[in-house]
Amino acid sequence: MDLQRQRSQHPAMQHLSSEAIHTPGFVWLGRTDYSLMWQRMGKQVGLLSGQQSGQATEEMVWACEHEPVYTTGRRGVDNRRQADLPAPLLHTDRGGETTFHGPGQVMLYPVLSLRKRKLGVRDYVCLLEHSCIDLLAHYGIRAGLREGLPGVWVGSAKIAAIGLRVSQGIVWHGMALNVCVDAQWFSAINACGAGLHVAGMDEFLDPPPLVELANAWYDFLCARLDAAV
């Protein structure tokens, strides 16, 4: 069942006009097929870019977990360790290499207008990664970034992956946070792109429900977006 909520605006934004930036909407989608989520993002991108008239143009953040699937980015970098993968492989329009999505991950998919927010791509990548670091710190996990390597790391292990697409000032796709994923799924690929390891929150604590993590992540993301205004 879809769970939708609307976050109240940050006080610093309350003086802005109705045409200015508003806090994006949020929906938890539960277990969702990746292809359907991709279609949902594409439709929202069309609305935000003005390709469809007469429709609402609200920025959105969706969160979910997926059925097991491997996805690869536009460059089609083959970082598989075996020819046959244990789940379907989809070629997508995001950046990044082949990665796994499945049960036990929180997927966060913001669809935002960087142009309207006057955010550069690098600034947004940093903002999104730090929202995940904020979330992990909230649960007592010390995470950070690694020079030259995308995503969020705990020591030498990647705990969250990032892959984005930007076109006409609109950004979509997002991040995957490993909460309690079966590590066997990652054994079929070089998930970190550097021969490093993958970590999950369950290595450090008994993790809360995914819906709780998704809602908290949304709040940390919105706080970072508000601070960037």
Steps between C-alpha positions, in 0.01 A plus 500: 500500500627846409556722803507868414593785728569868461776663701437848635714769346818615664444842671761657273284419198162619629547853365548378142223540244278219379712479183821445697653177622285277718594196701469193274225250564581156635351154447613166641410237236599184685619211278497631143610364164800696368353551151182653646707732717706605199180581309366698794818710511489558125146631518592741779805620307270581208274704725786692659668575168176648365453240227144436613272795561212529740656268758635553850873555508579407860846367572479150647702261712405135480639226720459126461674164487518294183459144389848359421645672192836609362515834321775659296554858393516674162871426456425130526814427702513123547616438856345156526703220655297234320318489167167382639352714775255354755241772426394698190736767361347830383679770300393840634558869427682576826872542552714240669594135460305179551355470848241294687166610641278277706336412830668653802598824325342842533489668161466880504391659172482883508376666179602864537559813295863592551451801276221639714697429816816651347695188595793369298526128433806454721337696781190282475702176501677619815168605658334166427795297627515708818128449563578127514797564731265704724255210507765247596639729769149528645512123555854507639687390187800712409516524121670729252628553146811364327706710264430408140238236588124567484254405771517481878753289684558353844873453516600313185150361433229666292166522678311717248531535122404799286400528134336805342377642172484875430331652197357849440573593859301205642664226706361153564597150610674508840658284769481147638571443870587147607306417813473120522584372151615145432866555408488213249326728253812720485738210444402491131628854435781732602253723681748760620694540179827474691517143630371618838220364716130568557357565847149509643346673800427161653875454559486781756154482656160338485360731230156661526228436239580625151204738503638669813841538338344637182303766688804603702716517186242723333512736799879519490492562125246780539710658775800502266290643215362773727850594614608532135235765420 
